[in-house]
Amino acid sequence: MLSASTPDPPYYAVIFTNIHTGIDVDAYEAAAERMERLAAEQPGFRGVESARGADGLGITVSYWDSEEAIAAWKAQVDHRQAQADGQDRWYQHYVTRVAKVERAYRFPAP
């Protein structure tokens, strides 16, 4: 199920791909839920979609109105703490990519 309510393009996508350590999974899930709620309160936030495979591979895509909104989210104090916790405990590896969405297609079409 898609949970992001994105505007007509252009907008931005932050693609966070990671491998979870498997350590402290309950605390990780609680932190992830908290970050999603907190992100939703940030100006310029448009939504998030996330999936994790049984092998620990996770992909979260958050959608934003602007690069300024992304930068503000990255600098948000609680999010910075979650980033540090991720590096210390939860992730073996991660990559963050920022992309400008130029086109989007839907099925079924609205």
C-alpha positions in Angstrom: 0.0 0.0 0.0 1.3 3.4 -0.9 1.3 5.9 2.0 2.8 8.9 0.4 0.6 11.7 -0.9 2.9 13.4 -3.3 2.1 16.6 -5.3 2.5 16.8 -9.0 6.2 16.8 -9.9 8.6 18.2 -9.5 9.4 17.3 -5.9 12.2 15.5 -4.1 12.8 11.9 -2.9 15.3 10.9 -0.3 16.1 7.2 -0.8 17.6 5.5 2.3 18.8 2.0 1.6 20.3 0.1 4.5 21.3 -3.3 5.9 20.1 -3.8 9.5 22.4 -5.4 12.1 19.5 -7.3 13.7 20.5 -5.7 17.0 17.9 -4.2 19.3 15.1 -4.6 16.7 12.3 -3.5 19.0 14.1 -0.2 19.9 14.8 0.3 16.2 11.2 -0.1 15.2 10.1 2.3 17.9 12.6 4.9 16.8 11.6 4.4 13.1 7.9 4.9 14.0 8.8 8.0 16.0 10.9 9.4 13.2 8.1 8.9 10.7 5.7 10.8 13.0 8.2 13.6 13.5 9.0 13.9 9.8 5.3 14.3 9.1 5.3 17.4 11.3 8.1 19.0 9.3 7.4 21.7 6.7 7.7 20.4 3.2 7.1 16.7 4.1 4.9 14.8 1.6 5.0 11.2 2.8 7.0 8.1 3.2 7.1 4.5 1.9 9.2 1.8 3.5 9.9 -1.9 3.1 12.3 -4.4 4.8 13.1 -7.8 3.5 13.8 -10.9 5.7 17.5 -10.5 4.8 17.7 -7.2 6.6 17.7 -5.0 3.5 15.5 -1.9 4.0 14.5 0.8 1.7 12.7 4.0 2.9 11.8 6.7 0.5 10.6 10.0 1.9 9.2 12.8 -0.2 9.8 16.5 0.2 8.8 19.8 -1.5 12.3 21.2 -1.6 16.0 20.7 -0.9 15.6 23.2 1.9 13.0 21.0 3.6 15.3 18.0 3.3 18.2 19.9 4.8 16.0 21.1 7.7 14.9 17.5 8.4 18.5 16.2 8.2 19.5 18.8 10.8 16.5 18.3 13.2 17.9 17.4 16.6 15.9 14.2 17.3 16.6 13.0 13.8 20.3 13.6 14.2 20.2 11.5 17.4 18.4 8.7 15.5 21.1 9.0 12.8 23.8 8.5 15.4 22.0 5.6 16.9 21.8 4.0 13.5 25.5 4.3 12.9 26.3 3.0 16.4 23.8 0.1 16.6 21.4 -0.5 13.8 23.1 -0.4 10.5 25.8 -2.5 9.0 25.7 -0.3 5.9 23.6 2.5 4.4 23.4 4.8 1.5 21.3 7.9 1.2 20.4 9.3 -2.2 18.5 12.5 -3.0 16.7 12.7 -6.3 14.4 15.3 -8.0 11.3 13.6 -9.3 10.5 15.0 -12.7 7.7 12.6 -13.6 5.3 10.2 -11.8 2.9 7.7 -13.1 0.0 6.0 -11.3 -2.1 2.9 -11.8 -4.9 3.1 -11.9 -4.7 6.6 -13.3 -6.8 9.1 -11.3 
